[in-house]
C-alpha cells in the first residue's frame, strides 16, 4: 500500500511539473503571437503608405507597336 501511495505521489509531482512547464510555454507563445500581430499591423501600415506603382498590370498594358 505504501509503495502505491509513493508511486501516486511521484506521478502527481511530475504531472504538476509538466503542467507548469506547459503553462510557461503557452504564456511565451501567447506573447510571441501578440508581438507578431503588432509587427504584422506595422507592416500593413507601411505597405499602405507606399506610393502606388506606375507599372500597369499586364492586361492593362497596350501591346507594343510591332504587334
Secondary structure, DSSP 8 states (H G I E B T S, - for coil): -HHHHHHHHHHHHHHHHHHHHHHHHHHHHHHHHHHHHHHHHHHHHHHHHS---S---GGGS---TT-
